[in-house]
Amino acid sequence: PRQVMNHLQDVLNSLGMPINGTRITQLGLSFKGGVGDLRYSPALKVKELLDDRDAEIESYDPYVPQESSLTEPYTGTDVVLILTDHPEFAELDYEQMSDKGAKLVYDAKNMIDEERVTDVGMKYANLSGDNTSFDKS
């Protein structure tokens, strides 16, 4: 969780977006894709770290709706943060997310094709740091 948090913060800083006050939609709360098990979930720790840094965090997980603050992933946000590799997240409509104001998809599970995101005008970053959609200088 700290590695994700630190890298996300670096990416946001490179885009001129501080974590404090940034609207982040966290996709995934459960421990792993396709299940609703929250035990030992690193996504919960990332959520806590975001809260500690005063991000405006909302969460969506179709497998644990009772713990989600959103009923759908398409909402006004600055950043879409993918933390669980649910199969549904691979099929999301990134154009709709962009239309609602999302500027960045941060893919901590490396499950999304970068072109699907950049083709609609958003930036893409992943945990490996292997992202070409913005200048890292």
OpenMM code with the backbone's topology and positions (N, CA, C; nanometers):
from openmm import Vec3, app, unit

residues = "PRO ARG GLN VAL MET ASN HIS LEU GLN ASP VAL LEU ASN SER LEU GLY MET PRO ILE ASN GLY THR ARG ILE THR GLN LEU GLY LEU SER PHE LYS GLY GLY VAL GLY ASP LEU ARG TYR SER PRO ALA LEU LYS VAL LYS GLU LEU LEU ASP ASP ARG ASP ALA GLU ILE GLU SER TYR ASP PRO TYR VAL PRO GLN GLU SER SER LEU THR GLU PRO TYR THR GLY THR ASP VAL VAL LEU ILE LEU THR ASP HIS PRO GLU PHE ALA GLU LEU ASP TYR GLU GLN MET SER ASP LYS GLY ALA LYS LEU VAL TYR ASP ALA LYS ASN MET ILE ASP GLU GLU ARG VAL THR ASP VAL GLY MET LYS TYR ALA ASN LEU SER GLY ASP ASN THR SER PHE ASP LYS SER".split()
positions = [
    Vec3(0.0803, -0.1223, 0.0000),
    Vec3(0.0000, 0.0000, 0.0000),
    Vec3(0.0841, 0.1282, 0.0000),
    Vec3(0.1927, 0.1281, 0.0759),
    Vec3(0.2763, 0.2491, 0.0784),
    Vec3(0.3453, 0.2717, -0.0558),
    Vec3(0.3850, 0.1640, -0.1208),
    Vec3(0.4474, 0.1772, -0.2527),
    Vec3(0.3481, 0.2372, -0.3521),
    Vec3(0.2252, 0.1894, -0.3511),
    Vec3(0.1211, 0.2450, -0.4377),
    Vec3(0.1002, 0.3917, -0.4038),
    Vec3(0.0881, 0.4208, -0.2751),
    Vec3(0.0633, 0.5582, -0.2318),
    Vec3(0.1766, 0.6511, -0.2744),
    Vec3(0.2993, 0.6095, -0.2511),
    Vec3(0.4135, 0.6940, -0.2864),
    Vec3(0.4245, 0.7153, -0.4372),
    Vec3(0.4030, 0.6092, -0.5146),
    Vec3(0.4114, 0.6238, -0.6597),
    Vec3(0.2961, 0.7092, -0.7120),
    Vec3(0.1767, 0.6883, -0.6604),
    Vec3(0.0621, 0.7712, -0.6999),
    Vec3(0.0907, 0.9181, -0.6705),
    Vec3(0.1467, 0.9448, -0.5545),
    Vec3(0.1790, 1.0829, -0.5197),
    Vec3(0.2819, 1.1410, -0.6170),
    Vec3(0.3826, 1.0634, -0.6544),
    Vec3(0.4820, 1.1095, -0.7522),
    Vec3(0.4176, 1.1407, -0.8870),
    Vec3(0.3280, 1.0528, -0.9311),
    Vec3(0.2594, 1.0735, -1.0582),
    Vec3(0.1740, 1.1997, -1.0521),
    Vec3(0.0982, 1.2145, -0.9443),
    Vec3(0.0138, 1.3336, -0.9309),
    Vec3(0.0984, 1.4609, -0.9264),
    Vec3(0.2086, 1.4566, -0.8536),
    Vec3(0.2975, 1.5732, -0.8481),
    Vec3(0.3503, 1.6088, -0.9874),
    Vec3(0.3858, 1.5083, -1.0663),
    Vec3(0.4368, 1.5351, -1.2009),
    Vec3(0.3308, 1.5979, -1.2899),
    Vec3(0.2039, 1.5787, -1.2544),
    Vec3(0.0937, 1.6377, -1.3306),
    Vec3(0.0437, 1.7679, -1.2684),
    Vec3(0.1095, 1.8119, -1.1605),
    Vec3(0.0685, 1.9346, -1.0933),
    Vec3(-0.0585, 1.9205, -1.0123),
    Vec3(-0.0841, 1.8005, -0.9639),
    Vec3(-0.2049, 1.7730, -0.8858),
    Vec3(-0.1641, 1.7226, -0.7471),
    Vec3(-0.1843, 1.8015, -0.6424),
    Vec3(-0.1535, 1.7509, -0.5087),
    Vec3(-0.2592, 1.6490, -0.4649),
    Vec3(-0.2203, 1.5546, -0.3811),
    Vec3(-0.3187, 1.4584, -0.3302),
    Vec3(-0.4251, 1.5302, -0.2480),
    Vec3(-0.3830, 1.6242, -0.1668),
    Vec3(-0.4756, 1.6994, -0.0828),
    Vec3(-0.5823, 1.7662, -0.1700),
    Vec3(-0.7066, 1.7255, -0.1514),
    Vec3(-0.8174, 1.7837, -0.2253),
    Vec3(-0.8472, 1.7211, -0.3598),
    Vec3(-0.7621, 1.6313, -0.4077),
    Vec3(-0.7874, 1.5645, -0.5349),
    Vec3(-0.8997, 1.4638, -0.5171),
    Vec3(-0.9929, 1.4653, -0.6105),
    Vec3(-1.1054, 1.3707, -0.6074),
    Vec3(-1.0594, 1.2387, -0.6697),
    Vec3(-1.0621, 1.1332, -0.5890),
    Vec3(-1.0139, 1.0022, -0.6329),
    Vec3(-1.1256, 0.9003, -0.6188),
    Vec3(-1.1519, 0.8288, -0.7277),
    Vec3(-1.2463, 0.7177, -0.7232),
    Vec3(-1.1650, 0.5900, -0.7197),
    Vec3(-1.1719, 0.5213, -0.6074),
    Vec3(-1.0991, 0.3963, -0.5867),
    Vec3(-1.1855, 0.2819, -0.6359),
    Vec3(-1.1352, 0.2068, -0.7328),
    Vec3(-1.2058, 0.0907, -0.7845),
    Vec3(-1.1452, -0.0341, -0.7236),
    Vec3(-1.2213, -0.0952, -0.6370),
    Vec3(-1.1788, -0.2179, -0.5711),
    Vec3(-1.1451, -0.1975, -0.4257),
    Vec3(-1.2051, -0.2807, -0.3434),
    Vec3(-1.1773, -0.2844, -0.2000),
    Vec3(-1.1363, -0.4242, -0.1553),
    Vec3(-1.1804, -0.5244, -0.2276),
    Vec3(-1.1577, -0.6624, -0.1848),
    Vec3(-1.0118, -0.7053, -0.2051),
    Vec3(-0.9795, -0.8172, -0.1440),
    Vec3(-0.8435, -0.8697, -0.1430),
    Vec3(-0.7934, -0.9058, -0.2819),
    Vec3(-0.8816, -0.9655, -0.3641),
    Vec3(-0.8411, -1.0035, -0.4990),
    Vec3(-0.9620, -0.9993, -0.5913),
    Vec3(-0.9345, -1.0005, -0.7205),
    Vec3(-1.0392, -0.9894, -0.8198),
    Vec3(-1.1388, -1.1038, -0.8171),
    Vec3(-1.2642, -1.0680, -0.8419),
    Vec3(-1.3697, -1.1670, -0.8532),
    Vec3(-1.4274, -1.2172, -0.7229),
    Vec3(-1.3826, -1.1637, -0.6105),
    Vec3(-1.4353, -1.2066, -0.4809),
    Vec3(-1.4663, -1.0840, -0.3940),
    Vec3(-1.5462, -1.1064, -0.2923),
    Vec3(-1.5834, -0.9987, -0.2015),
    Vec3(-1.5174, -1.0094, -0.0654),
    Vec3(-1.4032, -1.0703, -0.0589),
    Vec3(-1.3314, -1.0914, 0.0670),
    Vec3(-1.2438, -0.9703, 0.0991),
    Vec3(-1.2708, -0.9069, 0.2116),
    Vec3(-1.1946, -0.7891, 0.2525),
    Vec3(-1.0770, -0.8207, 0.3447),
    Vec3(-1.0689, -0.9446, 0.3924),
    Vec3(-0.9603, -0.9793, 0.4846),
    Vec3(-0.8247, -0.9576, 0.4194),
    Vec3(-0.7378, -0.8886, 0.4906),
    Vec3(-0.6001, -0.8607, 0.4465),
    Vec3(-0.5932, -0.7789, 0.3173),
    Vec3(-0.6967, -0.7039, 0.2886),
    Vec3(-0.7002, -0.6275, 0.1644),
    Vec3(-0.6078, -0.5066, 0.1703),
    Vec3(-0.5083, -0.5001, 0.0816),
    Vec3(-0.4222, -0.3825, 0.0768),
    Vec3(-0.4976, -0.2581, 0.0288),
    Vec3(-0.6069, -0.2774, -0.0444),
    Vec3(-0.6852, -0.1633, -0.0933),
    Vec3(-0.7420, -0.0818, 0.0227),
    Vec3(-0.7764, -0.1478, 0.1329),
    Vec3(-0.8285, -0.0755, 0.2492),
    Vec3(-0.7205, 0.0127, 0.3111),
    Vec3(-0.5974, -0.0351, 0.3122),
    Vec3(-0.4866, 0.0450, 0.3649),
    Vec3(-0.4577, 0.1642, 0.2734),
    Vec3(-0.4654, 0.1441, 0.1423),
    Vec3(-0.4460, 0.2558, 0.0490),
    Vec3(-0.5537, 0.3616, 0.0740),
    Vec3(-0.6764, 0.3171, 0.0929),
    Vec3(-0.7865, 0.4101, 0.1214),
    Vec3(-0.7574, 0.4903, 0.2481),
    Vec3(-0.7089, 0.4231, 0.3499),
    Vec3(-0.6734, 0.4901, 0.4754),
    Vec3(-0.5615, 0.5927, 0.4538),
    Vec3(-0.4598, 0.5559, 0.3772),
    Vec3(-0.3499, 0.6484, 0.3484),
    Vec3(-0.3977, 0.7701, 0.2693),
    Vec3(-0.4895, 0.7484, 0.1760),
    Vec3(-0.5464, 0.8603, 0.1008),
    Vec3(-0.6253, 0.9533, 0.1921),
    Vec3(-0.7030, 0.8926, 0.2814),
    Vec3(-0.7773, 0.9726, 0.3798),
    Vec3(-0.6822, 1.0558, 0.4653),
    Vec3(-0.5725, 0.9950, 0.5072),
    Vec3(-0.4743, 1.0656, 0.5902),
    Vec3(-0.4124, 1.1848, 0.5179),
    Vec3(-0.4073, 1.1795, 0.3854),
    Vec3(-0.3484, 1.2887, 0.3062),
    Vec3(-0.4558, 1.3817, 0.2494),
    Vec3(-0.5753, 1.3718, 0.3039),
    Vec3(-0.6871, 1.4617, 0.2713),
    Vec3(-0.7312, 1.4578, 0.1257),
    Vec3(-0.7198, 1.3409, 0.0629),
    Vec3(-0.7807, 1.3238, -0.0689),
    Vec3(-0.9313, 1.3120, -0.0499),
    Vec3(-1.0054, 1.3510, -0.1511),
    Vec3(-1.1500, 1.3309, -0.1498),
    Vec3(-1.1759, 1.1957, -0.2144),
    Vec3(-1.1857, 1.0921, -0.1313),
    Vec3(-1.1885, 0.9546, -0.1795),
    Vec3(-1.3298, 0.8962, -0.1758),
    Vec3(-1.3675, 0.8356, -0.2875),
    Vec3(-1.4898, 0.7570, -0.2979),
    Vec3(-1.4473, 0.6185, -0.3441),
    Vec3(-1.5265, 0.5184, -0.3126),
    Vec3(-1.4880, 0.3827, -0.3505),
    Vec3(-1.6051, 0.3083, -0.4132),
    Vec3(-1.5675, 0.2162, -0.5014),
    Vec3(-1.6654, 0.1315, -0.5684),
    Vec3(-1.6074, -0.0086, -0.5821),
    Vec3(-1.6848, -0.1069, -0.5358),
    Vec3(-1.6471, -0.2461, -0.5527),
    Vec3(-1.7758, -0.3254, -0.5722),
    Vec3(-1.7956, -0.3828, -0.6914),
    Vec3(-1.9201, -0.4557, -0.7166),
    Vec3(-1.9361, -0.5814, -0.6321),
    Vec3(-1.8277, -0.6289, -0.5717),
    Vec3(-1.8340, -0.7496, -0.4903),
    Vec3(-1.8571, -0.7205, -0.3420),
    Vec3(-1.8386, -0.5979, -0.3011),
    Vec3(-1.8671, -0.5561, -0.1630),
    Vec3(-1.9406, -0.4213, -0.1642),
    Vec3(-2.0621, -0.4207, -0.2210),
    Vec3(-2.1358, -0.2940, -0.2313),
    Vec3(-2.1663, -0.2311, -0.0956),
    Vec3(-2.1765, -0.3127, 0.0081),
    Vec3(-2.2061, -0.2598, 0.1411),
    Vec3(-2.0918, -0.1756, 0.1966),
    Vec3(-1.9719, -0.1911, 0.1441),
    Vec3(-1.8559, -0.1128, 0.1871),
    Vec3(-1.8217, -0.0002, 0.0895),
    Vec3(-1.8899, 0.0020, -0.0241),
    Vec3(-1.8645, 0.1030, -0.1264),
    Vec3(-1.9409, 0.2307, -0.0944),
    Vec3(-1.8802, 0.3434, -0.1240),
    Vec3(-1.9502, 0.4706, -0.1064),
    Vec3(-2.0222, 0.5118, -0.2343),
    Vec3(-1.9951, 0.4427, -0.3453),
    Vec3(-2.0595, 0.4696, -0.4735),
    Vec3(-2.1349, 0.3460, -0.5200),
    Vec3(-2.2409, 0.3678, -0.5975),
    Vec3(-2.3166, 0.2555, -0.6526),
    Vec3(-2.2765, 0.2245, -0.7963),
    Vec3(-2.1911, 0.3094, -0.8549),
    Vec3(-2.1394, 0.2857, -0.9895),
    Vec3(-2.0041, 0.3553, -1.0026),
    Vec3(-1.9210, 0.3110, -1.0973),
    Vec3(-1.7878, 0.3698, -1.1088),
    Vec3(-1.7834, 0.5012, -1.1863),
    Vec3(-1.8927, 0.5395, -1.2484),
    Vec3(-1.8937, 0.6594, -1.3340),
    Vec3(-1.9448, 0.7792, -1.2552),
    Vec3(-1.8513, 0.8575, -1.2071),
    Vec3(-1.8846, 0.9730, -1.1255),
    Vec3(-1.7821, 1.0823, -1.1510),
    Vec3(-1.8132, 1.2027, -1.1138),
    Vec3(-1.7169, 1.3108, -1.1296),
    Vec3(-1.5961, 1.2872, -1.0414),
    Vec3(-1.4789, 1.2824, -1.1006),
    Vec3(-1.3566, 1.2539, -1.0260),
    Vec3(-1.2378, 1.3097, -1.1042),
    Vec3(-1.1256, 1.3230, -1.0368),
    Vec3(-1.0013, 1.3617, -1.1031),
    Vec3(-0.9191, 1.2390, -1.1416),
    Vec3(-0.9194, 1.1388, -1.0538),
    Vec3(-0.8347, 1.0208, -1.0691),
    Vec3(-0.9179, 0.8949, -1.0490),
    Vec3(-0.8992, 0.7992, -1.1377),
    Vec3(-0.9560, 0.6653, -1.1219),
    Vec3(-0.8403, 0.5764, -1.0787),
    Vec3(-0.8522, 0.5170, -0.9611),
    Vec3(-0.7461, 0.4363, -0.9009),
    Vec3(-0.7920, 0.2911, -0.8950),
    Vec3(-0.7333, 0.2063, -0.9769),
    Vec3(-0.7719, 0.0650, -0.9822),
    Vec3(-0.6834, -0.0133, -0.8863),
    Vec3(-0.7468, -0.0705, -0.7821),
    Vec3(-0.6713, -0.1425, -0.6793),
    Vec3(-0.7038, -0.2909, -0.6700),
    Vec3(-0.8084, -0.3347, -0.7377),
    Vec3(-0.8444, -0.4761, -0.7385),
    Vec3(-0.8701, -0.5151, -0.8831),
    Vec3(-0.8222, -0.6309, -0.9233),
    Vec3(-0.8347, -0.6720, -1.0629),
    Vec3(-0.9640, -0.7485, -1.0902),
    Vec3(-1.0769, -0.6842, -1.0582),
    Vec3(-1.2070, -0.7425, -1.0923),
    Vec3(-1.2224, -0.7440, -1.2443),
    Vec3(-1.2755, -0.8516, -1.3007),
    Vec3(-1.2909, -0.8584, -1.4461),
    Vec3(-1.3744, -0.7425, -1.5023),
    Vec3(-1.4696, -0.6942, -1.4253),
    Vec3(-1.5545, -0.5838, -1.4702),
    Vec3(-1.4752, -0.4568, -1.4977),
    Vec3(-1.3656, -0.4371, -1.4274),
    Vec3(-1.2874, -0.3150, -1.4435),
    Vec3(-1.2125, -0.3113, -1.5769),
    Vec3(-1.1875, -0.4269, -1.6344),
    Vec3(-1.1222, -0.4316, -1.7652),
    Vec3(-1.2161, -0.3857, -1.8758),
    Vec3(-1.3450, -0.3846, -1.8479),
    Vec3(-1.4443, -0.3501, -1.9491),
    Vec3(-1.5093, -0.2138, -1.9258),
    Vec3(-1.4541, -0.1324, -1.8392),
    Vec3(-1.5141, -0.0028, -1.8088),
    Vec3(-1.5097, 0.0902, -1.9300),
    Vec3(-1.6016, 0.1840, -1.9307),
    Vec3(-1.6111, 0.2837, -2.0369),
    Vec3(-1.5270, 0.4046, -1.9970),
    Vec3(-1.4022, 0.4081, -2.0424),
    Vec3(-1.3116, 0.5157, -2.0038),
    Vec3(-1.3487, 0.6482, -2.0693),
    Vec3(-1.4170, 0.6429, -2.1824),
    Vec3(-1.4660, 0.7667, -2.2436),
    Vec3(-1.5678, 0.8334, -2.1523),
    Vec3(-1.6558, 0.7539, -2.0932),
    Vec3(-1.7547, 0.8086, -2.0000),
    Vec3(-1.6853, 0.8686, -1.8773),
    Vec3(-1.5803, 0.8038, -1.8294),
    Vec3(-1.5052, 0.8578, -1.7151),
    Vec3(-1.4413, 0.9911, -1.7514),
    Vec3(-1.3838, 0.9970, -1.8710),
    Vec3(-1.3224, 1.1206, -1.9173),
    Vec3(-1.4270, 1.2313, -1.9302),
    Vec3(-1.5422, 1.1966, -1.9833),
    Vec3(-1.6504, 1.2940, -1.9981),
    Vec3(-1.6958, 1.3497, -1.8634),
    Vec3(-1.6799, 1.2713, -1.7583),
    Vec3(-1.7197, 1.3157, -1.6238),
    Vec3(-1.6057, 1.3864, -1.5505),
    Vec3(-1.4920, 1.4079, -1.6189),
    Vec3(-1.3856, 1.4889, -1.5619),
    Vec3(-1.2588, 1.4177, -1.5208),
    Vec3(-1.2540, 1.2858, -1.5333),
    Vec3(-1.1324, 1.2139, -1.4937),
    Vec3(-1.0158, 1.2532, -1.5830),
    Vec3(-0.9018, 1.2766, -1.5199),
    Vec3(-0.7815, 1.3173, -1.5920),
    Vec3(-0.6759, 1.2069, -1.5960),
    Vec3(-0.6833, 1.1144, -1.4999),
    Vec3(-0.5798, 1.0118, -1.4841),
    Vec3(-0.6422, 0.8806, -1.4424),
    Vec3(-0.5944, 0.7720, -1.5027),
    Vec3(-0.6228, 0.6371, -1.4544),
    Vec3(-0.4920, 0.5834, -1.4001),
    Vec3(-0.4917, 0.5502, -1.2711),
    Vec3(-0.3747, 0.4882, -1.2091),
    Vec3(-0.4096, 0.3411, -1.1881),
    Vec3(-0.3411, 0.2555, -1.2582),
    Vec3(-0.3714, 0.1130, -1.2635),
    Vec3(-0.2710, 0.0345, -1.1789),
    Vec3(-0.3006, 0.0175, -1.0523),
    Vec3(-0.2087, -0.0528, -0.9626),
    Vec3(-0.2041, -0.2031, -0.9902),
    Vec3(-0.2953, -0.2544, -1.0695),
    Vec3(-0.2972, -0.3973, -1.1015),
    Vec3(-0.2466, -0.4267, -1.2428),
    Vec3(-0.2075, -0.3234, -1.3162),
    Vec3(-0.1565, -0.3405, -1.4529),
    Vec3(-0.2487, -0.4271, -1.5381),
    Vec3(-0.3772, -0.3936, -1.5354),
    Vec3(-0.4761, -0.4755, -1.6058),
    Vec3(-0.5435, -0.4036, -1.7225),
    Vec3(-0.5178, -0.2751, -1.7399),
    Vec3(-0.5852, -0.1964, -1.8424),
    Vec3(-0.4869, -0.1643, -1.9542),
    Vec3(-0.5345, -0.1727, -2.0760),
    Vec3(-0.4546, -0.1332, -2.1917),
    Vec3(-0.4437, 0.0194, -2.1920),
    Vec3(-0.3230, 0.0691, -2.1850),
    Vec3(-0.2978, 0.2130, -2.1784),
    Vec3(-0.3685, 0.2893, -2.2904),
    Vec3(-0.3708, 0.2344, -2.4100),
    Vec3(-0.4328, 0.3028, -2.5239),
    Vec3(-0.5815, 0.3275, -2.5026),
    Vec3(-0.6500, 0.2377, -2.4327),
    Vec3(-0.7933, 0.2582, -2.4061),
    Vec3(-0.8145, 0.3852, -2.3248),
    Vec3(-0.7195, 0.4197, -2.2426),
    Vec3(-0.7293, 0.5383, -2.1579),
    Vec3(-0.6814, 0.6621, -2.2332),
    Vec3(-0.5661, 0.6520, -2.2955),
    Vec3(-0.5085, 0.7697, -2.3611),
    Vec3(-0.5856, 0.8091, -2.4864),
    Vec3(-0.6508, 0.7144, -2.5506),
    Vec3(-0.7294, 0.7458, -2.6707),
    Vec3(-0.8475, 0.8386, -2.6402),
    Vec3(-0.8906, 0.8441, -2.5146),
    Vec3(-1.0022, 0.9322, -2.4779),
    Vec3(-0.9532, 1.0596, -2.4092),
    Vec3(-0.8197, 1.0808, -2.4108),
    Vec3(-0.7645, 1.2063, -2.3609),
    Vec3(-0.7187, 1.2073, -2.2167),
    Vec3(-0.7246, 1.0931, -2.1494),
    Vec3(-0.6767, 1.0871, -2.0112),
    Vec3(-0.5315, 1.0418, -2.0075),
    Vec3(-0.4675, 1.0658, -1.8954),
    Vec3(-0.3333, 1.0146, -1.8694),
    Vec3(-0.3465, 0.8768, -1.8067),
    Vec3(-0.2413, 0.7966, -1.8238),
    Vec3(-0.2377, 0.6614, -1.7686),
    Vec3(-0.1069, 0.6414, -1.6942),
    Vec3(-0.1148, 0.5798, -1.5789),
    Vec3(0.0043, 0.5407, -1.5036),
    Vec3(-0.0223, 0.4043, -1.4417),
    Vec3(0.0846, 0.3268, -1.4259),
    Vec3(0.0705, 0.1996, -1.3569),
    Vec3(0.1805, 0.1852, -1.2535),
    Vec3(0.1664, 0.0859, -1.1713),
    Vec3(0.2576, 0.0675, -1.0587),
    Vec3(0.4001, 0.0408, -1.1033),
    Vec3(0.4171, -0.0198, -1.2192),
    Vec3(0.5525, -0.0495, -1.2655),
    Vec3(0.6267, 0.0761, -1.3099),
    Vec3(0.5516, 0.1854, -1.3287),
    Vec3(0.6142, 0.3083, -1.3745),
    Vec3(0.6380, 0.3092, -1.5242),
    Vec3(0.5914, 0.2049, -1.5910),
    Vec3(0.6084, 0.1914, -1.7355),
    Vec3(0.4895, 0.2555, -1.8052),
    Vec3(0.4878, 0.3886, -1.8052),
    Vec3(0.3767, 0.4609, -1.8642),
    Vec3(0.4323, 0.5699, -1.9549),
    Vec3(0.3702, 0.5804, -2.0690),
    Vec3(0.4211, 0.6730, -2.1685),
    Vec3(0.3270, 0.7899, -2.1946),
    Vec3(0.2169, 0.7986, -2.1216),
    Vec3(0.1177, 0.8990, -2.1556),
    Vec3(0.1463, 1.0373, -2.0999),
    Vec3(0.2546, 1.0526, -2.0257),
    Vec3(0.2921, 1.1876, -1.9806),
    Vec3(0.4417, 1.1951, -1.9630),
    Vec3(0.4913, 1.3152, -1.9710),
    Vec3(0.6350, 1.3386, -1.9572),
    Vec3(0.6719, 1.3326, -1.8099),
    Vec3(0.7692, 1.2512, -1.7752),
    Vec3(0.8084, 1.2342, -1.6345),
    Vec3(0.9169, 1.3299, -1.5916),
    Vec3(0.9550, 1.4224, -1.6768),
    Vec3(1.0641, 1.5143, -1.6404),
    Vec3(1.0186, 1.6186, -1.5426),
] * unit.nanometer
topology = app.Topology()
chain = topology.addChain("A")
for resn in residues:
    res = topology.addResidue(resn, chain)
    for name in ("N", "CA", "C"):
        topology.addAtom(name, app.Element.getBySymbol(name[0]), res)
